[in-house]
Amino acid sequence: MDRIVNVGIIGCGGIANGKHMPSLHNLPNVRMIAFCDLVEERAKNAAAKFGTPDAKVYTDYKQLLADPAIEVVHVLTPNREHAQISIDALYAGKHVMCEKPMAKTAADAKRMVEAAKATGKKLTIGYQHRQKVSAQYAKKYIETDALGEIYYANCYAVRRRGTPNWGVFLDEEAQGGGPIIDIATHSLDLTLYLMNNYEPQMVVGRTHKKLEHPEAGNIWGDNGVSTTPLEEAACAFILMKNGATIMLETSWALNTAEPIPEGSCVLCGSRAGLSLKSDKLVLNKVELDRPIRTEVDTSAGGVAFYSGASATPAQTEAYNWIKCIVDDTDPIVKPEQAMVVSQILEAIYTSSKTGKAVYFD
């Protein structure tokens, strides 16, 4: 990791300041040399805080892409912009990290995959929950075949009252949806990754918007929560081609006493099972005719998967992404995998609107 990698940032809002730029700033071989945002002041502030002394500021992302010194671009815009900016960046010769979800639509996600293949440039999506130490331990455990055939799973991203009301989160045209596309996308990605199963056959889903006062108790206040057309909650049944089934539950606002954080799932196999909720990993099996439940301590010791237990998922994501650029290896989150996540999420919306199951070829 001694080779310098020059990075350009497109979109200098909340996810850029809260996740990507601080994580990249911690890497000694990364130089953020360009920042772009429609609001010039945001780009200037980002450059002053995270950029090199001579970092450039733009309001037109195509001007940033024209700089031959930039090797990597992070696309951190509203969902509707993900596809076109990422595709333009790939054809401009840049490697691209695009924040989740991959795109607003499955068709746009497919265009991104095709652009990456056509240009030979690396494309990855910001699904940092894969990078949790607990998730990496679970992946290694599954790869020993300890669970056997994984045929049943639940994935969760359930908030009791946590509707985001800043930026464009409540703008359906800009984002494409509510908790399904915002937080369930993390949980579904993690579930498919752990199952190593990316072949859906059928999806049945239903969205809900029923609460009389969705703004009541919202941790970020009202500011449009009461009037947004986006779903408050949703559930889905996903049948994979090999017969495995996945139950998905998600909400921004739901009258439940037991919220479950995004990036949570339960996997059940023919030999054993596991539960991964937030950073708590529990393994279960039967030995000598007795059920056994084991909670894995991932806080210290053991094998330091990737950059180690001390790093946050965001820091690990940034480290592994830049390392794959330097080493010329595949990113941990492959674009073809992220595309399947987008296809399933879109199928949930379609099924809810039509009242019919959505089948895949």
N, C-alpha and C positions, 0 to 999 in steps of 0.2 A: 504493500500500500504506500510505496514511496513515490510513485508517479503522481504528479499534480493533475487534477481533474477540474476543469473549468465548468461551472454550472450557471445556467440562466434560470431565473424564477419568473414564471408567468402566472400572475394572480398573487397579490400580497395581502390577502385578508386573513381571516381567523385561522384556517387550517395551516396556512403558510407560517404565520407567527407562532402558533401553538405547537406545531409538530415538525414541519419540514426544515425550516430555516435554522431553528436551534439545534436540531440533530445534525445537520450538515456542518454547522459552524463548529461542532465539536471534533470534526474529523480534520486532522492536520494536513492532509493532502488535498482538501477541497477548497477551491476559491470560488466564491459567488461573485461573478464579475458583471452581472446584468440583472436588472429587475424591471418588470413590466406590470402595470396595473392601469385600468381605465381611469382610476383616481390617482393622478400624478403624485399627490402628497403621500399616499400610502407607499408607492414605489420609492420615493425619496427617503421616507423613514426607514424602510427595510434596508435600503442601500447603506444608510448611515449606521445602522445597528449591526448588520451582518455582512456587508459587502467589503470588497477590497477598497483601498483609498481612491482608486480610479474607476470604481464601478459605475456603469452607465445606467441611466434611467430612461424608460420608454413608456408610452401609452399605447403604442401599436406593436403587437407581438411580432408581426412580420419583420419589423426593423430589428428586433432582437435576434430573430432566426437568421438574419443575413450576416451576423457576426461570425466569421470562420473560427474565431478563438474559442467559441462555446462548443463543448463536446456533449454536454448533457443538459436536458431541459426538464424542469419539474412543472407540470401543468396542474395548477391549484385553483381553478376557476369554478363557477357554477357548472352543474352537470351538463347543461345543454351545450357548453363550449368544449367539453372534454375531447370529443371525437375530432372535430375539425382542426383544432389547435394541435392535437397530438399527431394527426396525419400530416399536417403542414410541417411540423417539426421533424418527423421521420424523413420526409422527402427533402428536407433541408440538410439532412446528414447528421441529425442529432439522435442520441439515445434518449428515451423518454420514460420518466416516472410520472404516471398520471394518478391523481388521487382517486379514491373510490367514490361512487361506483364507476366502472369502466366507462360507461356512457349513459345517456338518457334513454336510449333505445337499444334493443338487441341488434338491429340492423347497423347502427352506428358502431357498436362493438365489433361486429364482423368486419366493417370497413377498416377499423384500426388494426385488426389481426392481419388483414390482407396487405395493408401498407407496411407493416413490420416485415412481413415475408418478402415483399417486393423490394424493399430497401436494404434488407439485411441488417437493420439496426435493432437494438434491443428495446423492448417495450415491456414495462411492468406496471402493476396497479397497486395502490397503497393499502393493501390488506395486512396491516401490522399485527393483527391478532395471531397470525401464523407464527410470528416471531417471538411470542411469549415463551419463556423458559418452560412453563407447564405444557404448552402446546408442542414444543419440540421434544420434550420428554415423552409425551403421549405418542407422537409420531414414531419415535424410536421404539417404543414399547410395542406398538402395533406392527412395526416392521419385523419384529421377532416372531410374528404369527401367534402371539399370546392370546389375542381375541378370537382367532379363527376367522370364520366367515362373518363379516359385519353385515347384518341383514336388516337392522332396525336402528333408527336414530331419531333424536329430537334436537332441533336447534332453536335457541331462544334469544330474543332481544326484547325484553319486556320492561317498560318503565310504567310506574304508577301515575306520575304526573311529571313529564319531562319533555314537553314540546318545545323545540328550539324556535325562537321567535326573532332572531337577528338575521342580518344579511338577506338572502333570498330563500331561506329554508321553507317559508310558507308560500312561495311563488311556484305554483304547479307547473307553469310553462318553463321556468328556469331549471327546476329540479327534477320534474317528472314523477314525483310521488312523495309520500310521507315516510313513515317508519320502515316500510318494506325496502325502499331503495336507499334509505339513510342508514339504518342500523342493522336490519335483518340481513343486509348484504354481507356484513362482517361475519355473522354467525353461520350463514349458509356457506360462505367461502371456506371457513374453518372446517365445517362438517364434511364437505366434499373432499377437502385436502386430506383430512385424517382417514376418510374412507377410501381415498384414491379411486373415486368413482365419478366420472364426468359424462355419464351416458343416461340422461333422463328419458323416460318413455311417455309419462303422462303427469299432468299437474291439475289439481282441482284447488281453487282458492276462493277466499271470501274476504273482502275488506269491510270494515265497520266504521261508522261515524254516528254514534248514538248518545253520547254523554250530553246531559242537559246543561252542564256548566263545565266544559273542559278546561277553562282557564282557572278554575278554583283550585288552589293549592299548587299551581304550576311553579316549578322551582325558578323559572326565569320570568314570571309574571305573565300578563296577558299579551299586549302588543299584537293583536291580530289572531291569537289562538282561537278565539270564539267564532271568527268568521272565515277561517281558512277552509277551502273545499277538500283539503287533503284528508286521507284516512287517519283515524286515531289508532286503529288496531287492525290486525289481519291474522288469518291462519291459513294453512295450506297443507295438502297431502301431496307428496311427491313420490311417484313410483319410478324406480330406475329400471333399466333394461334387464339387469340381472335378477330382478325380483326384490331388491332391497327397497325399503320404504323409509321416507323421512317425513316427520311431522314438524312443521314450522309454526312458531308463534311469535308475534311481535306487536309492540304498541309504543306509542308516545304517551298515551293517556288511557288508562284502563282501571276500573274498580277492582283491583287485585291487591291483596295484602302481602303478596310475595313477588315483588319484582325480581327479574333475573337479568343481569347485565349482558350487554352485547358481547359477542365472542364466546358464548356459552353453548355447550352441546352435550348430549348423552349418546353414547354408542353402545350397542348391544351385539355381541358376537356369539358364535356357536360354542366358544370355550370360556369367554369371560366378557366383561364390559368395563366401561369407564365413564366417569362424569367429569366434565371440565367446565366449571362455572367461575368466571373471572379468572383468578390465578389458582383456584383450589382444584386440584386434580385428585380424584378418588378412583381407585381400581377396585373391582369386585370379581370374585370367582367362588367356586365351591371346591374345597379340598377335604378329603377324608369325611365326606358326607356333611360338611359344615360350611355355611356361607361365610366368606371372609371379605372384609372391607378394609382397604388400606389407603390412607391418605399419604400422598407423596410430598415430601418436604423439598421444594424446589428453591428455597430461599438461599441455600448455601451448600457447598460441597457437590459431590457427584460430578458428572461430566459437564463441562462448560460448553454447551452446544452453541455454535457460532460465536458471538462476541461475549457470551457469558451471562451468568445470572445477575450481575450487578447492573446491567444495562436495561433501560426501558425498552419496550417493544419498538417505539419510534426510533430510538437510537440504534437498535439492532437492525431495523429495516434499512436505515440510511447506510450503515456500515456494510451490510451485505450487498446492497444495491451498488454502491461505489466499488466494492471489491469485485463484483462480477464484471464491471466495466474494465477494471485494471487487469484482471485475470482472463478476460474474454471467455466467461462461462455463462451458462443460462441463469437468469434471475430466479429467485425462489418462487415468485408468483409469475407464472407464465401467462401470456395474454390469451392463449386458447382456453385456459382454465377459467380466467376471469370472464371470458365471453359466455361460457356456460352458466355462470352465476347470473349474468344479465339476462340470458334467455329464460331462465327459470323464474326470475323475479317478474319479468314482463308477462310471462304466462300466468302468474298469479293475478295480476291486474286484469288480463284478458278474460280469464275464467270468471272472475267476480263480475265483470261487466256483462258477459254473455250468459252467465249461469250454466256454462257447459265446461266439460273437461277440455284441456288443451293437450293435443298429442304431438310428439316430436317424430320426425322421420327416422 
